[in-house]
Amino acid sequence: MKKIKRILLILLLILLIGFLIPQSFTIPVKGASKKSYNQQSFWAYPWGTSITHKGVDIFAKEGTEIVSSTSGIVLYTGTIEKGGNIVLILGPKWRLHYYAHLKEIKTSSFAFVSSTKTIGTVGTTGNAAGKAPHLHYTIKSLIPLPWRKDTSIQGWKKMYYLNPVEYLNTALN
């Protein structure tokens, strides 16, 4: 019983430390402005096979540099069907930062990145093929935030998804 309590205490401390790490935030597409993305695109419905758009698309010229919006650990780099070339970073507050449709990936899994570290370039991979080059950017909480859910289409998923537009706008102010 004592060992279980010790393990639970350690896990609680790790969880707490994740929330205490300060989060600085940088807009991930070099040179982007508020005109580079639609202010209303988060949770837009209908949105293809995803049903709702759980992020924001930041439009830029193909090959434009993408930087990490926050410091963290790169959990995954690679290719998936819808996202194409992606980078997934675990940042402060136990939040996953998902960067999709990259032309090139310029980081590796398990690397530590600081905010402003180049991680890739804007592209049209995955289901962005044939569309204007952009970065699809999503912020997802690993810890459920039940007060955020609502009755919209897939509204229960809002417990996990944060509106990146709010963070982008703050970073640009």
PyMOL commands that set and color helices and strands:
alter all, ss='L'
color gray80, all
select helices_A, chain A and resi 2-20+34-36+48-50+92-94+126-128+146-148+155-159+164-172
alter helices_A, ss='H'
color red, helices_A
select strands_A, chain A and resi 56-59+65-67+72-80+84-91+95-102+104-105+112-113+118-121+134-141+161-162
alter strands_A, ss='S'
color yellow, strands_A
deselect
rebuild
show_as cartoon
